[in-house]
Amino acid sequence: MSVPKTLDPLSALSPLDGRYRSKVEPLAAYFSEFALMKHRLLVEVEWFIALAEAPQIAELPPLSDTGRDFLRGLVANFNLDAAHAIKTIERETNHDVKAVEYFLKAQLANTNLAPHREFVHFGCTSADINNLATALMLKGALQSVWRPAADALADALAEMAARYQSLPMLAHTHGQPASPTTVGKEMVVFAHRLRRQLDLLAGQPIFGKMNGAVGNFNAHLAAYPAVDWVAFSQNFVEKRLGLTYNLLTTQIEPHDYLAEIFHTIIRVNTITLDLARDMWAYISKGYFRQKIVAGEVGSSTMPHKINPIDFENAEGNIGLSNALLAFMAQKLPVSRWQRDLSDSTVMRNIGVGLGYSLLGLRSAQRGLSKAVVAEDVLQAELASAWDVLAEAVQTVMRKSGIENPYERLKAMTRGQRISADAMRAFIRELPISAEDRARLLQLAPETYIGLAEKLATIAEV
């Protein structure tokens, strides 16, 4: 069986590049092979410029404005022709970073920078270029693509919390009717959980290193012993690239920060998974109805169905994301002695892990946008759940010194539904204060919501 030679969404091996390409397209600017080449070139160019600005490196004179613009223009105008040129070089070198170095040198060949081409990749090992390129790609993807999707989901939950802060709903613990809550309070819990993890993620540094073959500046010092290479590389990583400097490394940046970031994203994913399963169950019980979208089909044989596919898609994609990110978080910080290459192919899949997470976040948000509270169902279920007031009644009985209140309410309510009249008759016979009796008699399942309405408006979201 043959497939098209050129990449087509219908012939792509990965669903991210096929079925879901339009939904994850923005990540391609950060995690495609093209993006990796461009960010490697960026690091090489900025390192060359930084070296030229160092007065101690006399053999590489300061660049003119035209020279700097030319070099940065190679990055700004990087296109598929340039990427294919690098790929052609790589087929000969069998080394992807060296191919970028040779490409940059070739661009300098017919310029006044040609005599200084050997300062391209000066003192560098491939890991210097790769770790910084990866860090820049991850930083950009999180800020521009993934974080906005996570924020949008948290915002949607916060908006639902505000809209339904007062709408009572029967809660369920162990799948059984429990003390009532409000729809808004349940939504604010998810919003608050997401915001906490996103705040943690915002505070997690993205590290970079630029210190040579085994992290000791060996070659740098051999060529220019008078240069403060620690200060120079720190300035390069932090001031020029906007990353956090890691001085103490082997040949590779140890990737611990990647594990930290991935574990936080896993927690965001898991909270979203929890939301998706809860919404699926609420829809199943009829608490939420789904908006009808013209032309959509729920079942291939049952015309009446509107399936909760968005929440199911979120669950599946989040599972894939967590599996990939968990593996990478465990694998990447481990490297034999000063360096092995087992991390290289794994790091090429960071975008895949984030891609499935992005799909999950957006699916969950889309599901929320189509979910409409069925107030009539909520009210009807509350109206038949007078047994949930047993908690309040036995608590007031404890306050009043009545013996065995829990056991008495257990005998009356466990495993059976109690009518409003039966519950009120029981309350009237209790030896409690008139004030407590009046308060209990005023209770109904729909008003027994504690501080749920107030909690739905907490400032943190």
C-alpha positions in Angstrom: 0.0 0.0 0.0 1.4 3.4 -1.0 0.9 6.7 0.7 1.6 10.2 -0.7 5.3 11.1 -0.7 4.7 14.6 0.6 3.3 15.1 4.1 -0.5 15.3 4.0 -2.7 15.3 7.1 -4.4 12.2 5.9 -1.0 10.3 5.5 0.6 11.6 8.7 1.8 8.9 11.1 1.0 11.0 14.2 -2.5 12.3 14.9 -1.0 15.6 16.0 0.3 16.1 12.4 -2.8 14.6 10.9 -6.3 14.7 12.4 -5.4 17.3 15.0 -2.9 19.4 13.0 -5.2 22.5 12.9 -5.7 22.4 16.7 -2.0 22.2 17.6 -0.5 24.1 14.6 0.8 27.0 16.9 3.2 24.5 18.6 4.9 23.8 15.2 6.6 27.2 15.6 8.4 25.9 18.6 8.8 22.1 18.3 9.1 21.2 14.6 12.4 20.3 13.1 12.2 23.6 11.3 11.8 25.4 14.7 14.8 23.5 16.2 17.0 24.5 13.3 16.0 28.1 13.6 16.6 28.2 17.4 19.9 26.5 17.0 20.9 29.1 14.4 19.7 31.9 16.8 22.0 30.6 19.5 25.0 30.3 17.2 24.4 33.8 15.8 24.0 35.4 19.2 27.1 33.6 20.5 29.1 34.9 17.6 27.8 38.5 18.2 28.6 38.2 22.0 32.1 37.0 21.3 32.6 40.0 18.9 31.6 42.4 21.6 34.2 41.0 24.1 37.3 43.4 24.0 39.6 40.6 25.2 38.9 38.6 22.0 41.0 40.8 19.7 41.0 38.3 16.8 37.2 38.9 16.4 36.7 42.6 15.9 33.5 44.3 16.9 30.7 44.0 14.3 29.3 46.9 12.5 25.5 47.6 12.6 25.3 46.1 9.2 27.1 43.0 10.3 24.8 42.4 13.3 21.8 43.1 11.1 23.0 40.6 8.6 23.5 37.9 11.1 20.2 38.4 12.9 18.5 38.6 9.6 19.5 35.1 8.9 17.4 34.1 11.9 14.5 36.5 11.3 14.3 35.4 7.6 14.9 31.7 8.2 12.7 29.8 5.7 12.2 26.3 4.3 14.9 26.8 1.7 17.4 27.5 4.5 16.1 24.5 6.5 16.5 22.2 3.5 20.0 23.5 3.0 20.9 22.5 6.5 19.3 19.1 6.0 21.4 18.6 2.9 24.5 19.4 4.9 23.4 17.0 7.6 23.1 14.1 5.2 26.8 14.5 4.7 27.9 15.2 8.3 25.4 12.9 9.9 25.4 15.6 12.7 22.5 18.0 13.0 24.2 20.7 15.1 27.3 20.6 13.0 25.1 21.1 9.9 23.8 24.4 11.4 27.4 25.5 12.1 28.5 24.8 8.5 25.4 26.5 7.2 26.2 29.7 9.1 29.8 29.6 8.0 28.6 29.3 4.4 26.4 32.4 4.8 29.5 34.3 5.9 31.6 33.1 3.1 31.0 36.1 0.7 30.9 38.8 3.4 33.5 40.8 5.2 33.0 38.4 8.1 34.5 35.5 6.1 37.9 35.8 7.7 36.3 35.3 11.1 34.1 32.2 10.3 36.0 30.0 12.7 34.5 31.9 15.6 31.2 30.3 14.7 30.6 27.6 17.3 33.7 28.8 19.2 34.3 26.8 22.3 30.9 25.1 22.0 29.8 21.6 22.2 26.5 20.5 20.6 24.9 20.4 24.0 25.6 24.1 24.5 23.6 24.9 21.4 20.9 22.3 21.9 20.1 23.0 25.6 19.7 26.7 24.9 17.6 26.1 21.7 15.3 23.7 23.6 15.0 26.1 26.5 14.0 29.0 24.2 11.5 26.8 22.4 9.9 25.6 25.6 9.7 29.1 27.0 8.1 30.4 23.9 5.6 27.5 23.6 4.5 27.8 27.2 4.1 31.5 27.1 2.5 31.8 23.7 0.5 28.6 23.2 0.1 26.3 26.1 -0.3 28.8 29.0 -3.0 30.8 27.2 -5.0 27.5 26.7 -4.7 26.6 30.4 -5.6 30.1 31.4 -8.7 30.0 29.1 -9.9 26.8 30.8 -9.4 28.3 34.3 -11.2 31.5 33.2 -14.1 29.5 31.8 -14.4 27.7 35.1 -14.2 30.9 37.1 -16.9 32.4 34.9 -19.2 29.4 35.5 -18.5 29.7 39.2 -19.7 33.3 39.2 -22.7 32.5 37.0 -23.9 29.6 39.1 -22.6 30.6 42.5 -26.1 30.4 44.1 -27.5 27.5 42.1 -28.0 24.5 44.5 -27.1 21.0 43.5 -27.1 17.7 45.3 -23.6 16.6 46.0 -22.4 13.0 45.8 -19.8 11.3 47.8 -19.0 7.6 46.9 -21.6 8.1 44.2 -24.4 8.5 46.8 -26.4 11.6 47.7 -24.6 13.9 50.1 -24.9 17.4 51.6 -25.9 19.9 48.9 -23.5 22.3 47.3 -23.8 24.8 44.5 -22.8 24.4 40.9 -20.6 27.5 41.2 -18.7 26.2 44.2 -17.9 22.9 42.4 -16.5 24.9 39.4 -14.5 27.3 41.6 -12.7 24.3 43.1 -11.3 23.3 39.7 -10.5 26.9 38.8 -8.6 27.4 42.1 -6.7 24.1 41.6 -5.6 25.0 38.1 -4.6 28.6 39.1 -2.4 27.2 41.9 -0.5 24.9 39.5 -0.2 27.7 36.9 1.3 30.0 39.5 3.8 27.3 40.4 4.7 26.9 36.7 5.2 30.6 36.3 7.8 30.6 39.0 9.7 27.6 37.7 13.0 28.7 36.0 14.0 27.6 32.6 17.8 26.9 32.7 20.5 27.1 30.2 24.2 26.4 30.2 27.1 27.5 27.9 30.3 26.0 29.3 31.8 23.6 26.8 32.5 19.9 26.4 32.2 18.8 30.0 31.1 22.0 31.6 34.5 23.3 32.7 35.3 25.9 30.0 38.4 23.9 29.1 38.8 25.1 25.5 37.7 28.6 26.4 40.4 29.0 29.0 43.1 27.5 26.7 42.4 30.1 24.1 41.6 33.2 26.2 42.7 32.7 29.8 42.1 36.3 30.7 38.4 36.2 30.0 36.0 35.7 32.9 34.2 32.9 31.1 31.8 32.3 33.9 30.6 35.9 33.9 30.6 36.0 30.1 28.5 32.8 29.7 26.1 33.9 32.5 25.6 37.2 30.9 25.0 35.5 27.5 22.4 33.0 28.9 20.6 35.5 31.1 20.8 38.9 29.5 20.9 38.0 25.9 18.7 34.9 25.8 16.4 35.6 28.9 17.0 32.2 30.5 18.3 31.3 34.0 22.0 30.4 34.1 23.1 27.0 35.3 26.9 27.0 36.0 27.3 23.5 37.4 26.7 20.9 34.7 28.4 18.1 32.8 28.4 18.3 29.0 24.6 18.6 29.2 22.3 20.8 31.3 21.0 18.1 33.6 17.3 18.6 32.7 16.0 18.7 36.2 14.1 21.9 35.4 12.4 20.0 32.6 11.2 17.4 35.0 9.9 20.1 37.3 8.0 21.8 34.5 6.6 18.5 33.2 5.5 17.4 36.6 3.6 20.7 37.0 2.0 20.2 33.6 1.0 16.7 34.6 -0.8 18.1 37.6 -2.6 20.6 35.4 -3.5 17.7 33.1 -4.7 15.6 36.0 -6.9 18.4 37.4 -8.4 18.8 33.9 -8.9 15.0 33.7 -10.7 15.1 37.0 -12.9 17.9 35.6 -13.6 16.0 32.4 -14.7 12.9 34.3 -16.9 14.9 36.7 -18.6 16.8 33.8 -19.1 13.5 32.0 -20.9 12.1 35.0 -23.0 15.3 35.5 -24.1 15.1 31.9 -24.9 11.4 32.4 -27.1 12.2 35.3 -28.8 15.0 33.4 -27.4 17.8 35.5 -26.0 19.4 32.4 -27.5 19.4 28.9 -25.3 19.9 25.8 -26.0 22.5 23.2 -27.1 21.2 19.9 -24.6 21.9 17.1 -26.3 21.8 13.7 -25.0 19.0 11.5 -23.3 17.1 14.3 -24.0 13.4 14.8 -23.9 11.8 18.2 -24.3 8.1 17.3 -24.1 6.4 14.0 -27.2 4.5 14.8 -29.1 6.3 17.6 -30.2 9.7 16.3 -31.2 11.1 19.7 -27.8 11.0 21.2 -25.5 14.0 22.0 -22.4 12.4 23.3 -20.0 14.2 25.7 -17.2 13.7 23.2 -15.3 16.8 24.2 -14.8 15.6 27.7 -14.0 12.1 26.5 -11.4 13.5 24.0 -9.9 15.5 26.9 -9.6 12.4 29.0 -7.9 10.4 26.2 -5.5 13.1 25.1 -4.5 14.0 28.7 -3.7 10.3 29.3 -1.3 10.4 26.4 0.3 13.6 27.5 0.8 12.4 31.1 2.3 9.2 29.9 4.8 11.0 27.7 5.7 13.8 30.1 6.0 11.3 33.1 8.5 9.2 31.0 10.5 12.3 30.0 10.6 13.6 33.6 12.0 10.3 34.7 14.4 9.8 31.8 15.9 13.1 30.9 17.7 13.9 34.2 19.6 10.6 33.9 22.8 10.5 31.8 25.8 8.2 31.9 28.8 10.0 33.3 29.4 13.3 31.6 27.1 12.7 28.6 25.2 10.1 26.6 22.9 10.7 23.7 19.8 8.9 25.0 18.2 12.2 25.9 18.4 13.6 22.3 15.6 11.6 20.6 13.5 11.9 23.7 13.7 15.7 23.8 12.4 15.8 20.2 9.1 14.7 21.7 8.5 17.5 24.1 6.2 19.1 21.6 4.2 15.8 21.4 3.7 15.8 25.1 2.6 19.4 25.1 0.5 18.8 22.0 -1.7 16.2 23.6 -2.0 18.4 26.7 -3.1 21.3 24.5 -5.7 19.1 22.9 -7.0 18.1 26.3 -7.2 21.6 27.7 -9.0 22.9 24.6 -11.4 19.9 24.5 -12.3 20.5 28.1 -12.9 24.2 27.5 -15.0 23.4 24.4 -17.0 20.9 26.4 -17.7 23.6 29.1 -18.8 26.1 26.4 -21.5 23.6 25.2 -22.7 22.5 28.7 -25.9 24.2 30.0 -27.2 23.5 33.5 -30.5 21.7 33.7 -32.0 23.6 36.6 -35.2 21.6 36.5 -33.3 18.3 37.0 -31.3 19.8 39.9 -34.4 21.1 41.6 -36.3 17.8 41.2 -33.5 15.8 42.7 -33.1 18.1 45.6 -36.8 18.0 46.3 -36.6 14.3 46.8 -33.5 14.3 49.0 -34.7 15.3 52.4 -32.6 12.6 53.9 -29.5 14.7 53.4 -30.7 17.0 56.2 -29.9 14.1 58.6 -26.4 15.6 58.9 -27.7 18.9 60.1 -30.3 17.4 62.5 -27.9 15.0 64.2 -25.3 17.8 64.6 -27.8 20.1 66.4 -28.8 17.1 68.5 -25.1 16.6 69.5 -25.0 20.3 70.4 -28.1 19.9 72.6 -26.7 16.9 74.5 -29.0 14.3 73.1 -27.5 10.8 73.2 -26.9 8.7 70.1 -28.1 11.3 67.6 -26.1 9.8 64.7 -27.5 6.3 65.4 -31.1 7.6 65.6 -30.8 9.4 62.3 -29.0 6.5 60.7 -31.9 4.2 61.7 -34.4 6.7 60.3 -32.7 7.6 57.0 -30.1 5.1 55.9 -30.9 3.4 52.6 -34.3 5.1 52.3 -35.7 8.4 51.1 -37.5 10.6 53.7 -40.3 13.0 52.9 -40.3 16.6 54.0 -43.2 15.9 56.4 -41.4 13.0 58.0 -38.2 15.0 58.6 -40.1 18.0 60.0 -42.2 15.8 62.3 -39.0 14.3 63.7 -37.5 17.7 64.2 -40.6 19.0 66.1 -40.3 16.2 68.6 -36.7 16.9 69.5 -35.9 18.3 72.9 -33.9 21.2 71.5 -34.1 25.0 71.9 -36.9 26.8 70.1 -34.2 28.8 68.1 -32.5 25.6 66.9 -35.9 24.0 66.1 -37.0 27.0 64.0 -33.7 27.0 62.1 -33.9 23.3 61.3 -37.6 23.6 60.3 -36.6 26.3 57.9 -34.1 24.1 56.2 -34.7 22.4 52.9 -32.3 20.5 50.7 -32.0 23.4 48.3 -31.1 25.8 51.1 -28.8 23.5 53.0 -25.7 24.7 51.2 -23.5 26.0 54.0 -21.0 28.6 52.7 -21.0 27.2 49.1 -22.4 30.4 47.6 -19.7 32.5 49.3 -16.9 30.1 48.5 -17.8 30.3 44.8 -16.6 33.9 44.8 -13.2 33.6 46.5 -10.7 36.1 45.2 -8.0 33.7 44.2 -9.7 32.9 40.9 
